[in-house]
Amino acid sequence: MTALTLSTSGAAALRADAIVVGVAKGAGSKSGDLVVAPGAEAVDKAFDGKLAAVLETLGATGGEGEVTKLPAPSGFKAPVVLAVGLGKALEKDDAYSAEALRRAAGVAARALSGAKKAGFALPVEAVEDAAAVAEGALLGAYAFTAYQGGEKDGKGEKSGNGAKQPLAEVTVLGGKPRDKAFKAAAERALALTEEINRARDLVNTPPNDLYPESFAAVAAAAGKEHGLKVQVLDEKSLTKGGYGGILGVGQGSEHGPRLVKLAYTHPKAEKTLAFVGKGITYDSGGISLKPAGHNETMKCDMAGAAAVFAAVVTAARLGLKVNVTGWLALAENMPSGSATRPGDVLRMYSGKTVEVLNTDAEGRLVLADALTRACEERPDAIVDVATLTGAMVLALGNRTFGVMGNDESFRTAVHEIAEEAGEQSWPMPMPAELRKGMDSATADIANMGERMGGGLVAGLFLQEFVGEDIAWAHLDIAGPAYNDGGPFGYTPKGGTGSAIRTLVSLAERTAAGDLG
């Protein structure tokens, strides 16, 4: 776990392994020339005002995400200066966006893996800047090493992990540790990023170790630690309650399904939010088996539940004046003699019947039960998060999630909050004509409809299980939830923690009374 401190110390006086500074591409008439970003004045001065020239000699251009290391000048207690590119230099009176600072800090933190401490002398003019640098550095410092390196000695103990460890401590220079606003921002950044990184750990954990029961145990332990009320429904309780969707998806696995409720309440809260997460701990596709090449990363199909879990815990850690209830719909979708077959009809918790035409369209089945149950508690708004459809990835790519909903103003608000939080999203329609494709001659509705617009069809299916008078948004995070490529910015390879910042920001805005 990476530690976070704020410091008003100068870059030269900080005892650290490296000092991080920002550089950018020159603008206007100086286009192509390297510019030293604000925050690095002390470092530049120690180079006699020639830091940009030295970096240019080393090949630096200031391009976004570019990293250049050089020896620190005489008199510095840190031995290394790391310059990270911020992209195009600012025009007069402009400021770097929070997302630009997050990404730069994240790149630098990744480049410093194995180091004990780094001071970040990036542009910090306001509290928001310090928060962004802290978030980016703490997220960029993440590494999942639990299963790497180390050998057992004669006593069966691990002799050590051979994997390179993440940066151990981040110090934000320009942050004011005695200022209440800066201190609160740092505490928020630490709580938020620790829970995002815990969600990343869950997504990255192999499915032989993370299954519905073990995920529920993690949630129960976190609930005890942070004062949440936790209720876990096992197979017996799910059967008694009539949760046909969750049971139908999980009945082919040796690991039984679970529905977990985590409730955070504040005595002065005036609003209640419900978050529902798809938690398929492994998705083989069931009897409708996925084709070769599509199974290897299906441990990530519980990323929606991980996001909901992290958001509720973060709300509790921050003490937000809003009630937040999280619902984790957990199941493992496996083919076996007891698995649900294409053509089977499930009776859902709502009482509706669903004809299962494709067992690989299972996420909407577990979500449907959890949505119905969540609506029974009459929240002011409900948001579900799910790695739901490959169609959404085809539509929006690997870094943007889709936002749908039954209330245009709420859908717009969620989209705008996501963008402000630094998460790429896009509002998607719910064309009424696509509903007809899910008509079934046998049941009330089928779990599949038209192939074209499959992501929108899935949203229309879920809407069937949401109360008409409850504002609802659906986040399809199938693209950004898992990064199968190389790391970038503060985003690692593997689980990303997608949608958590959006959910937490939504809870904060609701607590502040900014949402109707």
C-alpha positions as CSV (number, residue, x, y, z in Angstrom):
1,M,0.0,0.0,0.0
2,T,1.5,3.3,-1.1
3,A,1.6,6.1,1.6
4,L,0.7,9.7,0.8
5,T,2.1,13.0,2.3
6,L,1.8,16.6,1.5
7,S,4.8,18.9,1.9
8,T,5.7,22.6,1.6
9,S,9.4,21.7,1.4
10,G,11.4,22.7,-1.5
11,A,12.4,20.0,-4.0
12,A,16.1,20.3,-3.1
13,A,15.4,19.6,0.6
14,L,13.2,16.5,0.2
15,R,14.8,13.2,1.1
16,A,13.5,10.9,-1.6
17,D,14.6,8.6,-4.4
18,A,13.4,11.0,-7.1
19,I,11.8,14.4,-7.8
20,V,9.1,14.4,-10.5
21,V,8.7,17.5,-12.6
22,G,6.5,18.3,-15.6
23,V,7.5,19.5,-19.0
24,A,5.5,20.3,-22.1
25,K,5.7,21.0,-25.8
26,G,6.1,24.7,-26.5
27,A,3.0,26.6,-27.9
28,G,2.7,29.3,-30.4
29,S,5.9,30.7,-31.8
30,K,7.9,28.4,-29.6
31,S,6.2,25.3,-30.9
32,G,8.6,22.4,-30.7
33,D,10.6,23.9,-27.9
34,L,10.5,22.2,-24.5
35,V,8.8,24.2,-21.6
36,V,9.3,23.5,-17.9
37,A,5.9,23.4,-16.2
38,P,5.0,25.3,-13.0
39,G,6.1,23.5,-9.9
40,A,9.6,22.8,-11.2
41,E,11.0,26.3,-10.7
42,A,13.5,25.2,-7.9
43,V,14.7,22.3,-10.1
44,D,15.1,24.6,-13.1
45,K,17.0,27.2,-11.0
46,A,19.4,24.5,-9.8
47,F,20.2,23.8,-13.5
48,D,20.9,27.5,-14.0
49,G,17.6,27.9,-15.9
50,K,18.7,25.3,-18.4
51,L,16.6,22.3,-17.4
52,A,14.7,22.3,-20.6
53,A,17.8,22.5,-22.7
54,V,19.4,19.6,-20.8
55,L,16.2,17.5,-21.3
56,E,16.1,18.3,-25.0
57,T,19.7,17.1,-25.3
58,L,18.5,13.8,-23.8
59,G,15.7,13.6,-26.4
60,A,12.8,14.9,-24.4
61,T,9.9,16.5,-26.3
62,G,7.3,17.0,-23.6
63,G,4.9,14.7,-25.3
64,E,2.1,13.3,-23.0
65,G,3.3,10.3,-21.0
66,E,7.0,10.7,-22.0
67,V,9.5,10.0,-19.2
68,T,13.1,11.2,-19.0
69,K,15.4,10.6,-16.1
70,L,18.6,12.6,-15.3
71,P,20.9,13.0,-12.3
72,A,19.7,15.6,-9.8
73,P,21.8,18.8,-9.5
74,S,24.3,19.4,-6.7
75,G,22.7,20.1,-3.4
76,F,19.6,18.0,-3.9
77,K,18.9,15.2,-1.4
78,A,17.2,13.2,-4.1
79,P,19.6,11.6,-6.6
80,V,17.3,11.6,-9.6
81,V,15.0,14.1,-11.4
82,L,12.3,12.5,-13.5
83,A,10.6,14.7,-16.1
84,V,7.2,13.6,-17.3
85,G,5.5,15.0,-20.4
86,L,2.3,16.9,-20.0
87,G,1.6,17.4,-23.7
88,K,1.0,20.8,-25.3
89,A,2.2,23.8,-23.1
90,L,-0.5,26.1,-21.7
91,E,-1.4,29.4,-23.1
92,K,-1.3,32.4,-20.8
93,D,-3.7,32.1,-17.8
94,D,-4.6,28.6,-18.6
95,A,-4.2,25.7,-16.2
96,Y,-3.6,22.0,-16.6
97,S,-6.7,19.9,-16.3
98,A,-7.1,17.5,-13.3
99,E,-7.0,14.6,-15.7
100,A,-3.7,15.7,-17.3
101,L,-2.1,15.9,-13.9
102,R,-3.5,12.5,-12.9
103,R,-2.1,10.9,-16.0
104,A,1.3,12.6,-15.7
105,A,1.6,11.6,-12.0
106,G,0.5,8.0,-12.9
107,V,3.1,7.7,-15.6
108,A,5.8,8.9,-13.2
109,A,4.7,6.6,-10.4
110,R,4.8,3.6,-12.8
111,A,8.3,4.6,-13.9
112,L,9.5,4.7,-10.3
113,S,8.3,1.2,-9.3
114,G,10.8,-0.3,-6.9
115,A,11.6,3.2,-5.4
116,K,10.8,3.9,-1.8
117,K,9.8,7.6,-2.0
118,A,9.2,10.2,-4.7
119,G,8.4,13.9,-4.5
120,F,6.0,15.2,-7.1
121,A,6.8,18.8,-8.1
122,L,4.0,19.0,-10.7
123,P,1.8,22.1,-11.2
124,V,-0.2,22.6,-7.9
125,E,-1.9,25.9,-7.8
126,A,-5.1,24.8,-5.9
127,V,-6.5,22.0,-3.8
128,E,-7.9,20.3,-6.8
129,D,-4.5,20.1,-8.4
130,A,-2.9,18.5,-5.4
131,A,-5.8,16.0,-5.2
132,A,-5.3,15.1,-8.9
133,V,-1.6,14.6,-8.5
134,A,-2.2,12.4,-5.5
135,E,-4.8,10.3,-7.2
136,G,-2.8,9.8,-10.3
137,A,0.4,8.9,-8.4
138,L,-1.4,6.5,-6.0
139,L,-3.3,4.8,-8.9
140,G,-0.1,4.7,-11.0
141,A,1.8,3.1,-8.2
142,Y,-0.5,0.1,-8.2
143,A,0.9,-3.4,-9.0
144,F,-0.7,-6.8,-8.5
145,T,2.1,-9.1,-7.3
146,A,0.4,-11.5,-5.0
147,Y,1.0,-14.5,-7.3
148,Q,4.5,-13.6,-8.6
149,G,7.9,-14.8,-7.4
150,G,9.0,-16.3,-4.2
151,E,9.8,-19.9,-3.3
152,K,8.8,-21.9,-0.2
153,D,11.6,-22.8,2.2
154,G,11.8,-26.0,4.2
155,K,9.1,-24.8,6.5
156,G,6.7,-24.1,3.7
157,E,7.1,-20.3,4.0
158,K,7.6,-18.0,1.1
159,S,11.2,-16.8,0.9
160,G,10.2,-13.6,-0.7
161,N,8.4,-12.1,-3.7
162,G,10.7,-11.6,-6.7
163,A,8.3,-9.2,-8.4
164,K,9.2,-5.5,-8.5
165,Q,7.3,-3.6,-5.8
166,P,5.4,-0.4,-6.4
167,L,6.5,3.0,-5.3
168,A,6.1,3.0,-1.5
169,E,5.5,6.7,-0.7
170,V,4.2,9.7,-2.6
171,T,4.9,13.2,-1.5
172,V,3.0,16.0,-3.2
173,L,5.1,19.2,-3.2
174,G,3.0,22.3,-3.0
175,G,0.4,20.6,-0.9
176,K,-0.2,22.2,2.5
177,P,-0.5,19.6,5.2
178,R,-1.8,22.1,7.8
179,D,-4.5,23.5,5.5
180,K,-7.9,21.9,6.2
181,A,-8.9,21.9,2.6
182,F,-5.6,20.3,1.4
183,K,-5.7,17.8,4.2
184,A,-9.3,16.8,3.4
185,A,-8.4,16.4,-0.3
186,A,-5.4,14.2,0.6
187,E,-7.6,12.0,2.9
188,R,-10.2,11.7,0.1
189,A,-7.5,10.8,-2.5
190,L,-6.1,8.1,-0.2
191,A,-9.4,6.5,0.7
192,L,-10.6,6.6,-3.0
193,T,-7.4,5.2,-4.5
194,E,-7.0,2.5,-1.8
195,E,-10.5,1.2,-2.6
196,I,-10.0,1.5,-6.3
197,N,-6.8,-0.6,-5.9
198,R,-8.6,-3.1,-3.8
199,A,-11.2,-3.5,-6.5
200,R,-8.4,-3.9,-9.0
201,D,-7.0,-6.7,-6.8
202,L,-10.4,-8.4,-6.8
203,V,-10.6,-8.2,-10.6
204,N,-7.1,-9.6,-11.0
205,T,-7.5,-12.4,-8.5
206,P,-7.7,-15.8,-10.3
207,P,-11.2,-17.4,-10.3
208,N,-10.0,-20.4,-8.4
209,D,-9.5,-18.1,-5.5
210,L,-12.3,-15.6,-6.1
211,Y,-15.7,-17.1,-6.4
212,P,-19.1,-16.0,-5.0
213,E,-18.6,-17.3,-1.5
214,S,-15.0,-15.9,-1.1
215,F,-16.1,-12.5,-2.6
216,A,-18.9,-12.3,-0.1
217,A,-16.5,-13.0,2.7
218,V,-14.3,-10.1,1.5
219,A,-17.4,-7.8,1.5
220,A,-18.4,-9.0,5.0
221,A,-14.9,-8.4,6.4
222,A,-14.9,-4.9,4.9
223,G,-18.3,-4.2,6.3
224,K,-17.2,-5.1,9.8
225,E,-14.1,-2.9,9.4
226,H,-16.0,0.2,8.1
227,G,-19.3,-0.1,10.0
228,L,-21.5,-1.3,7.1
229,K,-24.5,-3.5,7.5
230,V,-23.9,-6.6,5.4
231,Q,-26.4,-9.3,4.5
232,V,-25.4,-12.4,2.4
233,L,-28.0,-14.6,0.8
234,D,-26.7,-18.1,0.0
235,E,-28.3,-20.7,-2.2
236,K,-30.9,-21.7,0.4
237,S,-31.9,-18.0,1.0
238,L,-32.0,-17.3,-2.7
239,T,-34.2,-20.3,-3.3
240,K,-36.6,-19.3,-0.6
241,G,-36.7,-15.8,-1.9
242,G,-37.4,-16.8,-5.5
243,Y,-34.2,-15.3,-7.1
244,G,-34.5,-17.4,-10.2
245,G,-32.1,-15.2,-12.3
246,I,-29.2,-15.5,-9.9
247,L,-29.9,-19.1,-9.2
248,G,-30.3,-20.0,-12.9
249,V,-26.9,-18.5,-13.8
250,G,-25.1,-20.1,-10.9
251,Q,-26.6,-23.6,-10.9
252,G,-24.0,-25.1,-13.2
253,S,-21.1,-24.3,-10.9
254,E,-19.8,-26.1,-7.8
255,H,-19.5,-22.6,-6.3
256,G,-23.0,-21.5,-5.3
257,P,-24.2,-18.0,-6.1
258,R,-24.7,-15.2,-3.6
259,L,-26.5,-11.9,-3.3
260,V,-24.7,-9.5,-1.0
261,K,-26.2,-6.3,0.4
262,L,-23.9,-3.7,1.9
263,A,-25.6,-0.7,3.5
264,Y,-23.9,2.6,4.6
265,T,-26.2,5.0,6.4
266,H,-25.6,8.5,7.7
267,P,-27.8,9.9,10.5
268,K,-28.3,13.2,8.7
269,A,-28.8,11.8,5.2
270,E,-31.7,13.1,3.1
271,K,-31.2,10.9,0.0
272,T,-30.5,7.3,-0.7
273,L,-28.7,5.8,-3.6
274,A,-28.6,2.1,-4.6
275,F,-25.7,0.7,-6.6
276,V,-26.1,-2.7,-8.2
277,G,-23.1,-4.6,-9.6
278,K,-22.7,-7.6,-11.9
279,G,-20.5,-10.1,-10.2
280,I,-19.9,-13.1,-12.5
281,T,-16.6,-14.3,-10.9
282,Y,-15.9,-16.4,-14.0
283,D,-17.9,-16.5,-17.2
284,S,-17.4,-19.5,-19.5
285,G,-20.6,-18.6,-21.3
286,G,-22.3,-21.6,-19.8
287,I,-23.8,-24.1,-22.2
288,S,-23.5,-21.4,-24.9
289,L,-19.8,-21.8,-24.4
290,K,-17.5,-18.9,-25.4
291,P,-15.3,-19.5,-28.4
292,A,-11.6,-20.1,-28.1
293,G,-9.7,-16.9,-27.2
294,H,-12.5,-15.4,-25.3
295,N,-12.2,-17.2,-22.0
296,E,-8.8,-16.1,-20.7
297,T,-9.8,-12.8,-19.2
298,M,-13.3,-13.8,-18.0
299,K,-12.3,-13.5,-14.4
300,C,-12.9,-9.7,-15.0
301,D,-16.7,-10.3,-15.4
302,M,-17.2,-9.3,-11.7
303,A,-15.7,-5.8,-12.2
304,G,-19.1,-4.2,-11.8
305,A,-19.6,-5.8,-8.4
306,A,-16.1,-4.8,-7.4
307,A,-16.9,-1.2,-8.4
308,V,-20.0,-1.1,-6.3
309,F,-18.2,-2.7,-3.4
310,A,-15.5,-0.1,-3.6
311,A,-17.9,2.8,-3.9
312,V,-19.9,1.9,-0.9
313,V,-16.8,1.4,1.3
314,T,-15.4,4.7,0.0
315,A,-18.6,6.5,0.9
316,A,-18.3,5.1,4.4
317,R,-14.7,6.0,4.8
318,L,-15.5,9.6,3.7
319,G,-18.5,9.8,6.0
320,L,-20.7,11.2,3.2
321,K,-24.1,12.6,4.2
322,V,-26.0,10.2,2.0
323,N,-27.3,6.6,2.4
324,V,-25.6,4.2,-0.1
325,T,-26.7,0.6,-0.5
326,G,-24.7,-1.7,-2.7
327,W,-26.0,-5.0,-4.2
328,L,-23.5,-7.6,-5.4
329,A,-25.1,-10.2,-7.7
330,L,-22.5,-13.0,-7.5
331,A,-22.4,-16.2,-9.5
332,E,-20.0,-18.3,-11.6
333,N,-21.3,-19.2,-15.0
334,M,-20.2,-22.7,-15.9
335,P,-21.3,-25.6,-18.2
336,S,-22.3,-28.8,-16.5
337,G,-25.1,-31.3,-16.2
338,S,-26.9,-29.0,-13.8
339,A,-26.4,-25.8,-15.9
340,T,-29.2,-23.8,-17.3
341,R,-29.9,-24.7,-21.0
342,P,-30.8,-22.5,-23.9
343,G,-34.6,-22.8,-24.0
344,D,-35.1,-23.0,-20.3
345,V,-37.5,-20.6,-18.6
346,L,-36.5,-18.9,-15.3
347,R,-39.0,-17.3,-13.0
348,M,-37.3,-14.1,-11.7
349,Y,-37.5,-12.4,-8.3
350,S,-39.9,-9.9,-9.8
351,G,-42.3,-12.8,-10.8
352,K,-41.6,-12.3,-14.5
353,T,-40.5,-15.3,-16.6
354,V,-37.5,-15.2,-18.9
355,E,-36.8,-17.5,-21.7
356,V,-33.0,-18.1,-21.8
357,L,-32.0,-18.1,-25.5
358,N,-28.3,-17.7,-24.8
359,T,-26.7,-18.6,-21.5
360,D,-23.8,-16.2,-22.2
361,A,-26.3,-13.4,-21.8
362,E,-26.2,-14.1,-18.1
363,G,-25.2,-10.8,-16.6
364,R,-28.6,-9.3,-17.3
365,L,-30.2,-12.2,-15.5
366,V,-28.4,-11.7,-12.2
367,L,-28.7,-7.9,-12.4
368,A,-32.5,-8.2,-13.0
369,D,-33.0,-9.9,-9.7
370,A,-30.8,-7.5,-7.8
371,L,-32.4,-4.5,-9.5
372,T,-35.9,-5.6,-8.5
373,R,-34.7,-6.2,-4.9
374,A,-33.0,-2.9,-4.7
375,C,-36.1,-1.1,-6.0
376,E,-38.1,-2.5,-3.2
377,E,-36.3,-0.2,-0.8
378,R,-37.4,2.8,-2.7
379,P,-34.0,4.6,-3.3
380,D,-34.0,8.1,-4.8
381,A,-31.9,6.8,-7.6
382,I,-30.3,3.5,-8.7
383,V,-27.2,2.8,-10.8
384,D,-26.1,-0.6,-12.1
385,V,-22.6,-1.3,-13.3
386,A,-21.7,-4.2,-15.4
387,T,-19.3,-5.7,-18.0
388,L,-22.4,-6.5,-19.9
389,T,-21.9,-6.6,-23.7
390,G,-19.3,-6.9,-26.3
391,A,-21.5,-4.8,-28.4
392,M,-20.7,-1.8,-26.2
393,V,-17.0,-2.4,-26.8
394,L,-17.6,-2.4,-30.5
395,A,-19.5,0.9,-30.2
396,L,-17.3,2.8,-27.9
397,G,-13.9,1.1,-27.8
398,N,-11.8,-0.1,-24.8
399,R,-11.7,3.2,-22.8
400,T,-15.2,4.5,-22.8
401,F,-18.3,3.1,-21.0
402,G,-21.9,3.6,-22.1
403,V,-24.5,5.3,-20.0
404,M,-28.2,4.5,-20.5
405,G,-31.2,5.2,-18.3
406,N,-34.9,5.8,-17.9
407,D,-34.6,9.4,-17.0
408,E,-32.7,11.7,-19.5
409,S,-31.7,14.3,-16.9
410,F,-30.3,11.7,-14.6
411,R,-28.5,9.9,-17.4
412,T,-27.0,13.3,-18.4
413,A,-26.0,14.0,-14.9
414,V,-24.2,10.7,-14.5
415,H,-22.4,11.2,-17.8
416,E,-21.2,14.7,-16.8
417,I,-20.1,13.5,-13.4
418,A,-18.1,10.7,-15.0
419,E,-16.4,13.1,-17.3
420,E,-15.6,15.5,-14.4
421,A,-14.2,12.5,-12.4
422,G,-11.8,11.7,-15.3
423,E,-13.7,8.6,-16.6
424,Q,-14.6,8.5,-20.3
425,S,-18.3,7.8,-20.9
426,W,-20.9,8.4,-23.5
427,P,-24.8,8.6,-23.2
428,M,-26.5,5.9,-25.3
429,P,-30.2,5.7,-26.4
430,M,-32.7,3.1,-25.6
431,P,-34.8,2.8,-28.8
432,A,-38.2,1.5,-28.0
433,E,-38.5,-0.5,-31.2
434,L,-35.7,-2.8,-30.1
435,R,-37.8,-4.1,-27.2
436,K,-40.0,-6.2,-29.6
437,G,-37.0,-8.4,-30.5
438,M,-37.1,-9.8,-27.0
439,D,-40.7,-11.0,-27.3
440,S,-41.1,-14.7,-26.4
441,A,-43.8,-17.1,-27.4
442,T,-43.1,-19.1,-24.2
443,A,-42.2,-16.5,-21.4
444,D,-42.8,-12.9,-20.6
445,I,-39.5,-11.9,-22.2
446,A,-36.4,-13.5,-23.7
447,N,-32.9,-12.6,-22.6
448,M,-31.8,-12.0,-26.2
449,G,-33.1,-9.7,-28.9
450,E,-31.8,-8.2,-32.1
451,R,-28.1,-8.7,-32.7
452,M,-27.5,-5.2,-34.0
453,G,-27.6,-2.8,-31.1
454,G,-27.0,-5.6,-28.6
455,G,-25.7,-3.2,-25.9
456,L,-28.9,-1.2,-26.2
457,V,-31.1,-4.3,-26.1
458,A,-29.4,-5.3,-22.8
459,G,-30.3,-2.0,-21.4
460,L,-33.9,-2.4,-22.5
461,F,-34.0,-5.8,-20.8
462,L,-32.8,-4.4,-17.5
463,Q,-35.3,-1.5,-17.7
464,E,-38.1,-4.2,-17.4
465,F,-36.9,-4.8,-13.8
466,V,-36.7,-1.2,-12.6
467,G,-39.6,0.7,-11.0
468,E,-41.0,3.3,-13.4
469,D,-40.8,6.1,-10.8
470,I,-37.2,5.5,-9.8
471,A,-34.4,7.3,-11.7
472,W,-32.1,4.6,-13.0
473,A,-28.8,4.6,-14.9
474,H,-27.0,1.6,-16.4
475,L,-23.2,1.7,-16.9
476,D,-21.9,-0.8,-19.4
477,I,-18.2,-0.9,-18.5
478,A,-17.3,-3.9,-20.7
479,G,-14.6,-1.9,-22.5
480,P,-12.7,0.0,-19.8
481,A,-13.0,-2.5,-16.9
482,Y,-10.1,-4.6,-17.9
483,N,-7.0,-3.4,-19.8
484,D,-5.6,-6.3,-21.8
485,G,-2.9,-4.1,-23.4
486,G,0.0,-2.2,-22.0
487,P,-0.4,0.3,-19.1
488,F,-1.0,4.0,-19.8
489,G,-1.3,7.0,-17.6
490,Y,-2.4,5.8,-14.2
491,T,-4.1,2.7,-15.7
492,P,-2.4,-0.6,-15.2
493,K,-2.6,-3.8,-17.2
494,G,-5.5,-5.9,-15.9
495,G,-8.3,-4.6,-13.7
496,T,-8.7,-0.9,-13.8
497,G,-11.4,0.0,-11.2
498,S,-13.6,1.6,-13.9
499,A,-16.7,3.5,-12.7
500,I,-15.7,3.8,-9.1
501,R,-14.8,7.5,-9.3
502,T,-18.1,8.1,-11.0
503,L,-20.1,6.4,-8.3
504,V,-18.2,8.1,-5.5
505,S,-18.6,11.5,-7.2
506,L,-22.3,10.8,-7.7
507,A,-22.6,10.0,-3.9
508,E,-20.7,13.2,-3.1
509,R,-22.9,15.4,-5.3
510,T,-26.0,13.8,-3.8
511,A,-24.8,14.4,-0.3
512,A,-24.1,18.0,-1.1
513,G,-27.7,18.4,-2.4
514,D,-26.5,19.1,-6.0
515,L,-28.8,16.4,-7.5
516,G,-32.6,16.5,-7.4
